[in-house]
Amino acid sequence: MSRLQLKPTPSHTVCSTSCATPSPPFFLPAASSSSFSRSSSLQLPLGQRTRRGQTAIIGCATSSAAAGSEAPSSSSSSEAAASAMSSAAVRVTAVATIKVTVGGFLNSLRPSNAIDNFKDLIGRSLYLELVSSELDAIETGQEKPTLRSYAHKVADDDAEVVTYEADFDVPAGFGAVGAVLVTNEHHSEIFLEDVNLSSPAAGDDDGADAPLLAIRCNSWVQPKSGGAPGRRVFFANKPYLPSQTPPGLQSYRKKDLENKRGNGSGQRKATDRIYDYDMYNDLGDPDNDADKARPVLGGSKQFPYPRRCRTGRQKTTKDPKTETRGGDNYVPRDEAFSDVKTLQFSVTTLRSVLHAAVPAVQSTLIDPSLGFPSFFVIDKLFEDGVKLPQADQLGFLGGVVPRLLQALRDGPGDQVLLFDTPANVQKDKFAWLRDEEFARETLAGVNPYAIELVREFPLKSKLDPAVYGPAESAITADVLERQMGHVMTVAEAVMQKRLFMLDYHDLFLPYVHKIRALENTTMYGSRTVFFLCDDGTLRLLAIELTRPASPSQPQWRRVFTPSTDTTESWLWRMAKSHVRAHDSGHHELISHWLRTHCAVEPYIIAANRQLSEMHPIYQLLHPHFRYTMKINALARSALINAGGIIELSFSPGKYSMELSSVAYDKLWRFDMEALPADLIRRGMAEEDPEAEHGLKLTIKDYPFANDGLLIWDAIKGWVQAYVARFYPDAGSVAGDAELQAFWTEVRTVGHGDKKDAEWWPRLDTPESLVHTLTTIIWVASAHHAAVNFGQYDFGGYFPNRPSIARTKMPVEEPVDAGALAAFLENPDQALRECFPSQVQATLVMAVLDLLSTHSPDEEYLGGLETAPWNDDDAVQAAYEQFNARLKEIEGIIDGRNTDRKLKNRCGAGIVPYQLMKPFSQAGMTGKGIPNSTSI
């Protein structure tokens, strides 16, 4: 295949960088624009302009998905052009596209900043340098001089982008352009989308410029005048393992990683591009309120935890271990939300809407502990809404959370907050009362990660019986067999794998008395047992609630069962509400926050510190890290912090994050984060080489597992093909210095409190690498989607999933005679008093609405917007197959949701299970798997 070599002249200035040993150079393909195009199903037009107005469709990215090793064959005319130019100087045009952004380049270019406008006028605002992949072997043996040119603005009539252009006379012998250096000489940061090189010498017969190279940047470049260097390197979209890096690029690769690591000191600025680690030591605020002091999570045996991004803020006066709060939590500049995402979130940030909404609702309701006076009033939230006074202060909410306010009506001093009717209420308003729906949601609801097989009976605790009471459960065989209608014994049910449970006993029991010391909340340890019926559905059999002994009281526990007795029936409903609150806490703190947000952040930090943007694994993983650090930073600001939404509205209160740490210590293992391993650990599947996916499900109609395994296998197939393209054998994996440094840092720093665990996989074969990468991608995409995007559908009507249980069971001993009498007199009111208060309920509803909504700029798993930006046939074919398989899976899921034999996902009043459908439109849809934990 013909290639275009560009050779230098000695007249250009040399960049002061060093080089390493040579390796095969990468030459620019002298191809027509058509040779750079994908197959029609995967074409992603960038819309870049060449000098003569042509649009080039070029696949090339440094921070997107991966690229391959070889360029496609060029046309015969391009081959002739390449042959002609390989021994001659070439005029090359570089076109830089800069995105117009709110508050950034928008303000500096149009037209308020006179200095920048003058620099644009004289063409000295953007400085570009072309970097050769080769060394100057003949003269110095060092890196070749870069080719330098100021770019001048050529177009700003587009509402979204501004275009700059620079011309280079590239001398013969310059070699392949491997990178471009960009210096921003404006006074404000710019968002550089891409830089495209073209040449008239390699053009078509009609005289149009031919594209040579497209470098997709999608990154903020800080101004040189801002104290920062203002100079960034962007590599051509040819991925290289470290040992294969062209010698002319080796020092650039090394230096760019050093810049992203920083030196571990100083307070980070919003414009920084530095990735580093710290403990969760910024959740408390002891200087402002002694009651808001919180322990540091991470770095201790008592509270082990993953690491977060370091901000470097000052420590508090009252606690030298706690970091001060104030302002936005730092994330590296390129981790910030896009303008579209920001506007979808709020006018400024999530924090602003939460802080505005809370006082508004509180001022309306006056008493933050006031419950709902009737179920009729609860229903009115979706029919008439909540009246909010001070309307002039609340009008902005309509633009902040558009789905939250289906209607914002002006009135005489009032406005109305009207919530969407959740999907489960639209289907069946009374579903929350039915035991069948309670059981079904363990398999097809928003927390399908909690249910597990009963493998031995009696049920036993692993806690110290001297402290927490008898290990053996109060749920007896007689109780269960009576509820099973004596169709079999408990021993037979265990042997036949027909008993299942939600076990929140050992997790919550040690915190019961701490939580009960807080106001307006309570806690029990709980066990809930189910029986698998012949039709594949689960029957709810019994609930055990336990209060451990204390210095002043003995242990109390009681088993509740369905009953035809009126009093027992109401007690059963209250017991279910307590378990639902336990499940809500487990879901939000563990299945959701810990496993898909918190545990993923160390992967992101380590990847940016140890994997060059040239690295094929960085390019594979990068789309799956989008927005995660930013949403986590916002969570630390308003959701999981002391006095934040979680503490205000969930049963564990101020001990919520401590419980998350306990769960990390006792339950989190990387090797169990893979879906197959998770199912096996919970007894919900067993290995079977003859079965689909290599697993036999214990419950055949388990919608989350049925659909999730399809997605898991699709991700694994894509990753296998990708890894095989770059790692032919075990030696290539074990010998990849950057890859090994990445994984070592994940284990020993990011998850350093578990660094000595024996279950960490070793990256020493292509197979182990595939499994590890598949697990990371699964957690960031499908696991998160499964526990996030159904939150409003199942929890928006809070009686179905109350976030908190505020009152004790009326029969708890010693019995409160007044509470028992009130319960017997009006059990409906007693149940409502156990539910969240009006403030808590509406606040959680607002947050769930926001978190369940897809942004207009969402990027979905296997979607075309993150297809690999290169022309490697093997990678392109594998991604095309991945995309096609995910579309096929959508059809399979649709078919399952109409199969009347699958009673856990199809039937009267049942919300179809769509959370594993890969694609979605914007908004609250109850489906769609984004590439990353992006909300």
DRENMIDREN-303556 format. One record per residue (C-alpha): x, y, z; residue in three letters. Coordinates in steps of 0.001 Angstrom, whole numbers, padded with zeros to 6 digits, always signed. Each point is the difference from the previous one (the first is absolute). Last residue first. Layout:
N
XYZALA...
END
This chain:
935
-026020+010468+036411ILE+002831-000992-002368SER+000983-003419+001239THR+001254-000815-003474SER-000859-001344-003426ASN-003656+000808+000534PRO-002379-002980+000117ILE-003536+000962-001071GLY-003368-000718+001584LYS-002464+001413+002546GLY-000754+002905-002335THR+000584+003190+001960MET+001453+002422-002508GLY+002162-000324-003081ALA-000611-002878-002423GLN+001099-003470+000873SER+002399-002795-000944PHE+001387-003055+001756PRO-003180-001698+001270LYS+001180-001358+003358MET-002405+002160+002042LEU-002972-001140-002073GLN-001903-002313+002349TYR-003684+000471-000773PRO-001948+001744+002796VAL-002663-002469+001090ILE-003672+001065+000251GLY-001313-003169-001612ALA+002830-002262-001092GLY+003514-000128-001374CYS+003322+000392+001799ARG-000056-002389+002952ASN-002714-002102-001624LYS+002143-001185-002907LEU-002559-002349-001549LYS-001912+003015-001325ARG+002892+000838-002332ASP-000431+003652-000927THR+002989+001285+001988ASN+002103-002877-001296ARG-000498+001135-003567GLY+001013+003556+000778ASP+003095-001356+001741ILE+000951-002072-003050ILE-000511+003007-002274GLY+002286+002144+002130GLU+002512-002839-000026ILE+000153+000168-003790GLU+000862+003672+000207LYS+002731-000890+002462LEU+001287-002680-002372ARG+000144+002448-002901ALA+002042+002496+002017ASN+002410-002692+001142PHE+000287-001358-003546GLN+000828+003490-001238GLU+002532+000288+002790TYR+001680-003233-001057ALA+000013+000998-003674ALA+001525+003372+000793GLN+002676-001550+002194VAL+000955-002556-002633ALA-000062+002501-002878ASP+002160+002577+001714ASP-001199+003312-001362ASP-000049+002084+003149ASN-002396+001890+002211TRP-001476-002927+001905PRO-003786+000409+000394ALA-000962+002346+002822THR-002877+001890-001664GLU-001013-003168-001840LEU-001330-001596+003141GLY+001389-003204+001473GLY-000982+001084+003491LEU-001754+003342-000182TYR+001317+003560-000033GLU-002381+002475+001623GLU+000048+003515-001477ASP-003741+000595+000527PRO+000439-001082+003638SER-001833-003105+001166HIS-002271+000414+003026THR-000202-002393+002942SER+002357+002084+002156LEU-002127+003129-000329LEU-003268-001723+000803ASP+001643-001845+002882LEU+001212+003333+001395VAL-003430+001614-000186ALA-001692-003049+001526MET+002574-000026+002794VAL-000790+003627+000854LEU-003746-000566-000266THR+000150-002956+002376ALA+002357+001541+002549GLN-001926+003267+000251VAL-003362-001768+000210GLN+001336-002343+002629SER+001196-003456-000985PRO-002317-002923+000854PHE-000454-001277+003572CYS-002565+002731+000644GLU-001870-001237-003053ARG-000163-003500+001464LEU-001326+001300+003322ALA-002607+002071-001842GLN-001352-003053-001802ASP+000084-001993+003247PRO-002487+002418+001611ASN-001372-001171+003360GLU+002175-003093+000292LEU+003103+002010-000899PHE-000916+002795+002412ALA-000488-002565+002776ALA+003357-001584-000782LEU+001749+003389+000021ALA-001606+000931+003330GLY+000823-003319+001609ALA+003640+000156-001051ASP+000844-003694+000111VAL+003246-000967+001672PRO+000184-001691-002369GLU-000709+000748-003644GLU-003700-000407-000770VAL-000454+003461-001518PRO+002902-000607-002431MET+002324+002935+000364LYS-000453+003288-001822THR+001918+001923-002677ARG+000570-002592-002705ALA+002073+001699-002702ILE+000485+000039-003753SER-003491-001319-000600PRO-000116-002285-003068ARG-003607-000774-000989ASN-001455+002573+002418PRO+002398+002449-001760PHE-001737+000256-003359TYR+003142+001261-001724GLY+001775-003116+001235GLY-000755-002578-002709PHE-000172+002121-003159ASP+002136+002699+001622TYR+002905-002325+000691GLN-000252-001995-003212GLY+002957+001728-001646PHE+002444-000628+002813ASN+000440-003612+001155VAL+000003-001747-003370ALA+001712+002889-001771ALA+002883-000127+002460HIS+000517-003714-000507HIS-000254+000493-003768ALA+002531+002803-000477SER+002710+000596+002581ALA-000302-003487+001493VAL+000018-001784-003360TRP+002932+002063-001310ILE+002133-000800+003044ILE-000946-003685-000110THR+000682-000279-003724THR+003411+001589+000549LEU+000919-002540+002684THR-001314-002967-001985HIS+001809+001052-003166VAL+003266+000595+001869LEU-000197-003415+001652SER-000535-001614-003418GLU+002809+001971-001679PRO+002330-001368+002668THR+001947+001450+002948ASP-002323+002585+001479LEU-000334-001550+003430ARG-003451-000163+001518PRO-000495+001336+003547TRP-001369-002819+002153TRP+002990-000256+002310GLU-000782+003208+001861ALA+003144+001918+000979ASP-000977+003262-001725LYS-003426+000138+001624LYS+000455+003348+001770ASP+001920+001163-003056GLY-002991-000002-002325HIS+001261+003021-001925GLY+003511-000471+001385VAL+001160-003634-000024THR-002570-001640-002255ARG-000741+002774-002495VAL+003668+001044+000048GLU+001173-003511-000858THR-002542-000186-002806TRP+001180+003235-001581PHE+003694-000798+000469ALA-000548-003381-001690GLN-001721+001648-002943LEU+002705+002650-000313GLU+002826-002552+000052ALA-001540-002355-002534ASP+002234-003066+000395GLY-002588-002143+001796ALA-002538+000609-002749VAL+002376-000494-002948SER+001498-003036+001691GLY-003393-001659+000372ALA-000601-000038-003748ASP-001362+001893-003015PRO-000841+003204+001886TYR-001049+002877-002274PHE-002748-001331-002288ARG-000846-002815+002419ALA-000938+002638+002581VAL-002584+001495-002336TYR-001568-003296-001015ALA-000246-001124+003613GLN-001387+003392+001082VAL-002806-000184-002566TRP-000909-003563+000958GLY+000107+000866+003712LYS-002343+002954-000465ILE-002489-002185-001904ALA+000256-002777+002595ASP-000719+002424+002828TRP-002924+001545-001884ILE-001661-003380-000548LEU+000783-000898+003608LEU-001806+003142+001136GLY-003190-000923-001822ASP-000546-003328+001763ASN+001616+001224+003234ALA-002213+003085+000308PHE-003093-001887-001163PRO+000357-002989+002350TYR-002426-002491-001566ASP+002165-003118+000237LYS+000550+000330+003728ILE+003130-001997+000895THR+001602+001162-003240LEU+002243-002477-001805LYS+003169+001667-001197LEU+002390-000514-002909GLY-001613+002967-001796HIS-002646-002430-001294GLU+000339-003343+001764ALA+002313-002898-000922GLU+003001+001345+001907PRO-002121+000251+003166ASP+001214+002263+002799GLU-002590+000733+002626GLU-002464+002851+000295ALA-001937+002001+002601MET+002107-001373+002841GLY+001022+003506+001001ARG+003637-000670-000861ARG-000994-001638-003285ILE-001992+003055-001092LEU+002851+002344+000928ASP+002533-002172-001836ALA-002085+000038-003188PRO-000529+003783+000248LEU+003653+000897+000566ALA+000281+001969+003242GLU+000960-003142+001902MET+003667+000078-001058ASP+000205+003604+001125PHE-001103-000870+003520ARG-002370+002123+002067TRP-001950-001752+002783LEU+001488+000374+003463LYS+002249+003047-000242ASP-001983+001802-002695TYR-003206-000740+001910ALA+001494+001446+003180VAL+001047+003106-001948SER-003523+000446-001354SER-001266-000367+003541LEU+002311+002830+001050GLU-001421+001991-002906MET-003544-000295+001322SER+000832+000545+003671TYR-001302+003587+000038LYS-003465-001215-000999GLY-000220-003801-000202PRO-003720+000217-000927SER+000319+002130-003137PHE-001267+003559-000549SER+002169+002551+001737LEU+003198-002054-000042GLU-000409-000843-003677ILE-000913+003565-000994ILE+002941+001630+001728GLY+000422+000927+003670GLY+003500-001449+000023ALA+000896-000783-003593ASN-001457-002817-002104ILE-002351+002017-002229LEU+000986+003664-000202ALA+003698+000665-000553SER+001341-003546+000127ARG-002630-000978-002582ALA+001106+002902-002195LEU+003552-001344+000067ALA-001300-003449-000914ASN-001946+001469-002924ILE+003171+001717-001176LYS+002229-003064+000356MET-002485-002118-001931THR-000520+002474-002872TYR+001421-002347-002670ARG+001944-002969+001382PHE-001372-002646-002359HIS+000993+002014-003077PRO+003648-000136+001212HIS+000237-003756+000414LEU+000858-001057-003553LEU+002223+003008-000694GLN+001879-000564+003235TYR+000362-003656-000951ILE+001450+000927-003403PRO+002626+002295+001565HIS+000560+003269-001861MET-001868+001901+002725GLU+002758-001300+002218SER-000988-002400+002743LEU+001469+000566+003478GLN-001517+003164+001472ARG-003151+000171-002096ASN-000742-003690+000445ALA+000720+000159+003735ALA-002436+002869+000555ILE-002756-001645-002013ILE+000409-003414+001609TYR+000038+001678+003441PRO-003367+001653-000795GLU-001734-003313-000736VAL-000373-001185+003610ALA-001828+003194+001031CYS-002494+000216-002827HIS-001115-003500-001035THR+000555-002214+003061ARG-000148+002493+002851LEU-002702+002347-001257TRP-002444-002429-001639HIS-000004-003501+001472SER+001464+001322+003281ILE-001371+003315+001283LEU-003061+000440-002218GLU-001060-003636-000230HIS+000778-000980+003569HIS-001851+003079+001270GLY-003002-000680-002215SER+000036-003673+001028ASP-000080+000946+003666HIS-002867+002421-000693ALA-001826-002792-001842ARG+000638-002289+002960VAL-001571+002544+002359HIS-002955+000475-002338SER-000504-003778-000153LYS-000165-000113+003791ALA-002649+002738-000065MET-002102-001947-002487ARG+000316-003171+002086TRP-001068+001915+003117LEU-003079+001058-001950TRP-000784-003625-000902SER+000639-001119+003553GLU-002625+002430+001249THR-002526-001012-002662THR+000484-003743+000341ASP+000170-001531-003492THR+003740-000220+000380SER+003268+000473-001826PRO+002941-000667+002315THR+002001+001879+002626PHE+002840-001504+002029VAL+001054+001795+003174ARG+003186+001143+001621ARG+000947+001764+003206TRP+003364-000229+001725GLN+000032+001097+003613PRO-000180+003643+001023GLN+002002+002487+002114SER+003581-000942-000814PRO-001105-000827-003554SER-001185-003194-001663ALA-000446-000110-003724PRO-003220+001043-001742ARG-001129-002548-002533THR-002646-000093-002729LEU-000812-003299-001698GLU-002155-000003-003121ILE-001846-003027-001349ALA-001354-001778-003059LEU+000018+002248-003103LEU-000779-002181-002990ARG+002366+000195-002959LEU-001012-000596-003591THR+001301-002764-002262GLY-003355-001704-000630ASP+000853-002856+002389ASP+000485+002399+002877CYS+003351+001119+001387LEU-000432+000759+003716PHE+001142+003263+001576PHE+001614+000955+003348VAL+000685+003470+001395THR+002662+000531+002651ARG+000357+003269+001884SER+002272+001877+002406GLY-002025+002834+001338TYR+000130+003789-000290MET-001698+003196+001089THR-000391+003583-001133THR-001520+003230+001201ASN+002890+001154+002185GLU+003300-001849+000281LEU+000745-002356+002906ALA-001765-002722-001971ARG+002767+000144-002576ILE+002694-000756+002561LYS-002161-002749+001554HIS-000566-001780-003311VAL+003519+000395-001379TYR+001356-003482+000816PRO-003271-001506-001354LEU+000152+001658-003437PHE+002358-002204-002013LEU-000508-003200+001998ASP-003758-000061-000464HIS-000630+001487-003429TYR-000413-003403-001639ASP-002521+000039-002832LEU-000894-003653-000426MET-000528-002979-002254PHE-001471-003478+000440LEU-000638-002232-003024ARG+003416-001540-000519LYS-001302-003605-000142GLN+002083-000965+003029MET-001117+003111+001889VAL-003644-000678-000827ALA+000361-003658+001037GLU+001477+001002+003344ALA-002738+002584+000437VAL-002575-002715-000475THR-002282-000183-003004MET-003466+001074-001181VAL-000790+000834+003629HIS-001907+003115-001046GLY+003270+001821-000513MET-000978+002423+002800GLN-000446-002906+002408ARG+003300-001495-001138GLU+001741+003327+000646LEU-001278+000462+003555VAL+000569-003647+000926ASP+003548+000099-001364ALA+000806+002851+002357THR+000774+003672-000614ILE+001426+001071+003372ALA+003455-000047-001551SER+002944-001765+001622GLU+002928+002163+001063ALA-001395+000638+003458PRO+000661+003539+001271GLY+001918+002939-001385TYR+002915+000370+002398VAL+000647-003509+001303ALA-001410-001364-003243PRO+002911+001563-001944ASP-001279+000602-003529LEU-000024-002695-002681LYS-003774-000368+000189SER-001784-003261-000676LYS-002970-001107-002078LEU-001220-003433+001022PRO+000500-001192-002666PHE+002695+000024-002629GLU+000388+001192-003565ARG-002713+002673-000103VAL+000589+001568-003401LEU+000597+003717-000282GLU-001896+003213-000761ILE+002012+003217+000248ALA+001300+000861-003481TYR-003419+000440-001667PRO-000340+003472+001526ASN-002054+002110-002440VAL-002643-002605-000680GLY-000126-003184-002049ALA+001126-002784+002323LEU-000473+001544+003462THR-002828+001985-001597GLU-002036-003178-000444ARG-000103-000679+003754ALA-001511+003360+000945PHE-002261-000255-003046GLU-001341-003376+001149GLU-000457+001265+003550ASP-002491+002546-001318ARG-000395+003418+001621LEU+002475+001748-002299TRP-002001-001178-003023ALA-002932+002187+001003PHE+000321+002642-002708LYS+000692-002611-002654ASP+001544+000898-003363LYS+000138+003770+000398GLN+001081-000535+003599VAL+002888-002210-001134ASN+001051+002508-002644ALA+000253+002925+002402PRO-002530+002838-000395THR+001978+003101-000814ASP+000293+002468+002855PHE-001762+003346+000180LEU+001572+002832+001958LEU-002629+002729-000017VAL+000537+003709+000224GLN-001583+002432+002396ASP-000267+003785+000372GLY-003342+000256-001761PRO+000698-002773-002470GLY+002494-000903-002661ASP+000111-003651-000961ARG+003155-002042-000329LEU-001011-003162-001828ALA+001955-003158-000584GLN+002511+001375+002440LEU+002391-002783+000817LEU+000523-000769-003661ARG+001423+003461-000686PRO+002374+000037+002968VAL+001855+003291-000123VAL-002118+001812-002527GLY-003237-000311+001940GLY+001888+000561+003222LEU+000705+003592-001045PHE-003503+001049+001086GLY+000720-000776+003620LEU+000984+003313+001540GLN-002881+001950-001543ASP-002371-002673+001196ALA+000624+000773+003648GLN-002608-002606+000901PRO+000212-003598-001263LEU-003136-002039-000435LYS+000799-003676-000424VAL-001503-001715-003037GLY-003586-000308-001184ASP+000007-003496-001485GLU+003389-001576+000620PHE+000585+001446+003470LEU-003759-000371+000520LYS+000461-003750+000398ASP+001915+000624+003214ILE-002836+002244+001222VAL-002510-002814-000628PHE+002271-002354+001901PHE-000810+002147+003020SER+001424+002580+002404PRO+003519-000336-001436PHE+002700+000274+002607GLY+001379+003094+001687LEU+003638-000403+001003SER+001232+003062-001910PRO-002719+002169+001608ASP-000575+003184-002021ILE-001415-001782-003068LEU+000452+002827-002440THR+003184+001350+001516SER+001411-003511-000005GLN-000847-000476-003652VAL+001727+003204-000961ALA+002872-000518+002417PRO+000723-003394-001594VAL-000520+001033-003621ALA+002613+002725-000086ALA+002742-002078+001604HIS-000862-002920-002212LEU-000139+002128-003136VAL+003283+001695+000769SER+001776-003218+000916ARG-000796-001577-003330LEU+002054+002734-001628THR-000409+003367-001772THR-003286+000436-001846VAL-000763-003609+000727SER+000645-003547-001079PHE-001152+000193-003600GLN+001861+003280-000315LEU+003172-001602+001271THR-000347-002972-002312LYS-000437+002211-003045VAL+002882+002238+001039ASP+002198-003062+000360SER+000643-001318+003481PHE+003487+000174+001469ALA+002490-002862-000269GLU+002203+001923-002473ASP+000847+002592+002649ARG+001181-002468+002635PRO-002555-000132+002836VAL-000030+002373+002928TYR-002932+000141+002402ASN-001964+003173-000601ASP+000050+002733+002592GLY+000452-000632+003674GLY+001095-002853+002186ARG+003059-000350+002193THR+001825-003308+000146GLU-000197-002152+003102THR+003058-001539+001672LYS+000947+003176+001866PRO-003409+000034+001692ASP-001085+003213+001723LYS+001868+002394-002260THR-000918-001727-003251THR+002661-001127-002458LYS+000850+002114-003052GLN-000958-001183-003474ARG+002228-002329-002019GLY-002770-001170-002364THR+000956-003685-000311ARG-002309-002206-002039CYS-001587-002770+002028ARG+001392-003127+001596ARG-001842-003221+000733PRO-000993-000726+003603TYR+001177-001631+003220PRO-001613+001377+003187PHE+001283-001809+003094GLN+003108-001412-001646LYS+001045+003485-001065SER+001006+001811-003191GLY-003466+000595-001340GLY-003028+001802+001407LEU+000874+002882+002306VAL-002504+000215+002830PRO-002743+002633-000048ARG-000464+003249+001932ALA-003343+001536-000896LYS-001238+000154+003585ASP+002850+002402+000788ALA-001478+002459-002503ASP+001874+002557-002086ASN+003555-001092+000764ASP-001021-003663+000131PRO-001079-000224-003656ASP+000091-003681-000903GLY+000116-001679-003407LEU+003463+001276-000941ASP+002246-002769+001304ASN-000894-002623-002579TYR+003668-000839-000419MET+002203+001486-002714ASP+001347-000853-003423TYR+001458+001865-002997ASP-000949+001011-003537TYR+001159+003398-001262ILE-001428+001970-002917ARG-000404+003275+001850ASP-002487+002703-001034THR-002193-000384+003098ALA+003041+000554+002194LYS+001534-002667+002208ARG+001468+000885+003338GLN+003669-000746+000401GLY+001988-003211+000032SER-000151-003430-001617GLY+002529+000789-002716ASN-002293-000086-003006GLY-001109-003311-001514ARG-001420+001532-003183LYS+003233+001872-000737ASN+002078-003149+000473GLU-002255-001856-002439LEU+000515+002718-002619ASP+003746-000097+000577LYS+000293-003733-000676LYS-001979+000060-003231ARG+001811+003099-001202TYR+003357-001676+000782SER-000963-003031-002057GLN-001402+001836-003011LEU+003039+000185-002288GLY+000970-003538+000903PRO-003269-001463-001318PRO-001801-001695+002894THR+000053-003784-000381GLN+001289-000824+003489SER-002683+002159+001587PRO-002839-001654-001941LEU-001022+002261-002820TYR-003348+001353-001123PRO-000160+001922-003269LYS-002265+002951+000421ASN+002588+002687-000333ALA+001070+001380+003340PHE-001032+003294+001516PHE+002659+001891+001926VAL-000921+003073+002003ARG+001476+003450+000461ARG-001665+002656+002146GLY+003001-000151+002314PRO-002247+001011+002906ALA+000251+003429+001590GLY-003177+001144-001712GLY+001790+001671-002906SER+000659-003318-001704LYS-003716-000606-000004PRO-001364-003420+001005GLN-000894-002620-002576VAL-003216-001908+000705TRP-000384-003322-001744SER-001946-001696-002748ASN+003208-000784-001932CYS-000782-002026-003128ARG+003089+000010-002172ILE-000820-000393-003672ALA+002748-000865-002492LEU+000566+000261-003714LEU-003239+001355-001402PRO+000163+000759-003712ALA-000346+003587-001185ASP-002269+000490-002987ALA+001534+000627-003403GLY-002545-001885-002076ASP+002563-002743-000643ASP-000062-000976+003648ASP+002366+001293+002615GLY+003375-001228+001187ALA+001859+003138-000995ALA-002895+002114+001282PRO+000796-001174+003529SER-002124-000591+003058SER+000526-000079+003740LEU-002871+000068+002453ASN+000144+001255+003597VAL-002896-000858+002277ASP-002475+001144+002634GLU+002094+002559+001857LEU-001892+001552+002903PHE+001676+003324+000670ILE+001160+001602+003231GLU+000121+003759+000264SER+002575+002700-000688HIS+000789-001353-003443HIS+003497-001236-000697GLU-000973-003674+000067ASN+002976-002129-000997THR-000733-003231-001849VAL+002607-002675-000684LEU-000997-002493-002700VAL+000875-003655+000028ALA+001387-002885-002042GLY+000595+001727-003336VAL+001782-002670-002038ALA+003353+000825-001487GLY+001664+003370-000425PHE+002050-001370-002897GLY-001105+002547-002568ALA-000909+003341+001461PRO-003441+000817+001374VAL-001021+003503-000978ASP-002662+000559+002631PHE-003218+001984-000217ASP-002240+000818+002946ALA-003782+000224+000292GLU-002417+000847+002774TYR-003702-000829+000113THR-002546+001134+002590VAL-002744-002403+001001VAL-003610-000156+001204GLU-001894+002917-001498ALA+001974-000267-003252ASP+000921+003400-001400ASP+003395-000112+001671ASP+002181-000837-002995ALA+003613+000552-001053VAL+001753+000777+003256LYS+003738-000049-000473HIS+002357-002722+001139ALA+003555+000868+000933TYR+002576-002377-001421SER+002686-002375+001160ARG+001607-003129-001400LEU+001661-001926+002825THR+003711-000668-000171PRO+000800-003688-000138LYS+000513-001861+003223GLU+003579-000911+000719GLN+002460-002141-001961GLY+001707+003256-000878THR+000618+000165-003767GLU-000874-003214-001836ILE-002342-001715+002446ALA-002216+003036+000567ASP-002502-002109+001834LEU-003382-000958-001394GLU-003592+000477+001083SER+000164+003607-001148SER-001786+002682+001986VAL-002025+002742-001694LEU-000238+003242+001955GLU-003034+002263+000312LEU-000361+003450+001566TYR-003430+001518+000532LEU-000513+003708+000703SER+002512+001641-002335ARG-001925+000575-003235GLY+000069+003789-000086ILE-003775+000244+000304LEU-000197-002921+002394ASP+002472+001734+002275LYS-002113+003172-000216PHE-003136-001933+000891ASN+001821-001556+002924ASP+000971+003389+001309ILE-003462+001493-000541ALA-001847-002647+001931ASN-003711+000639-000391SER-000647-001196-003547PRO-000837-002826-000338ARG+003347-001672+000525LEU+000616+000124+003734SER-003593-000413+001093ASN-000764-003045-002095LEU+003438-001428+000756PHE-001007-000440+003597GLY-003252+001003+001671GLY-002129-002328-002091VAL+002098-001850-002535THR+000841+000513-003674VAL+001917-003055-001107LYS+003359+000494-001660ILE+000837-001682-003296THR+003624+000042-001095ALA+000764-000316-003727VAL+003578-000884-000907ALA+001075+000539-003592THR+002965-001828-001481VAL+002223+001233-002845ARG+002352-002825-000920VAL+003729-000203-000654ALA+001068-002797-002334ALA+001257-003573+000142SER-003053-001781+001355SER-002215+002488-001789MET-000140-001697-003423ALA-000481-003460+001440SER-002722+001241+002263ALA-001757+001676-002904ALA+000161-003194-002043ALA-001368-001991+002910GLU-002731+002578+000413SER-001019-000478-003626SER+000022-003773+000452SER-002308+000177+003004SER+001327-000669+003441SER+000132-003283+001849SER-001191+000211+003564PRO+002230+001167+002840ALA+001568-002534+002313GLU+000302-000128+003758SER-003467+000373+001386GLY-001721+002663+001995ALA-001743-000017+003303ALA-002905+001952+001362ALA+000259+003711+000657SER+002717+002133+001465SER+002542+000107-002788THR-002434-000101-002871ALA-000014-000638-003751CYS-002620-001256-002431GLY-000238+002493-002827ILE-003011+001195-001913ILE+001483+003012-001766ALA-002249+002831-001087THR+001275+001979-002967GLN+000155+003788+000121GLY+003246+000606-001786ARG+002186+000357+003059ARG-001511-003070+001596THR-003027+000381+002216ARG-000716-002430+002778GLN-003473-001512+000111GLY+000857-002759+002390LEU-002169-002486-001792PRO-000302-003280+001905LEU-000272-002825-002480GLN-000762-003309+001712LEU-002838-001463-002046SER+001371+001372-003266SER+003281-001828+000318SER+002569+002366+001320ARG+001588+002792-001951SER+003724+000667-000220PHE+000313-001484-003477SER-002763+002255-001213SER+001923+003128+000921SER+002783-000970-002383SER+003011-001600+001503ALA+003674+000792+000365ALA+000359-001937+003194PRO+002151+001861+002500LEU+002887-002144+001084PHE+000470-001563+003421PHE+003634-000797+000685PRO+001298-003417+001107PRO+001870+000316+003302SER+002981+002065+001034PRO+001452+000206+003492THR-000817+003054+002065ALA-000465+003721-000490CYS+000597+003284+001760SER-001897+003238-000155THR+001074+003570-000696SER-002053+000570-003133CYS+002259+000867-002954VAL-000588+003075-002112THR-000338-000424-003741HIS+002736+000591-002591SER+001360-003540+000010PRO-002467-001209-002648THR-002373-002783+000828PRO-001386-003042-001856LYS-003680-000851-000452LEU-000655-003618-000870GLN-003280-000815-001735LEU-000897-003643-000141ARG-000604-002389-002883SER-001310-003455+000860MET
END
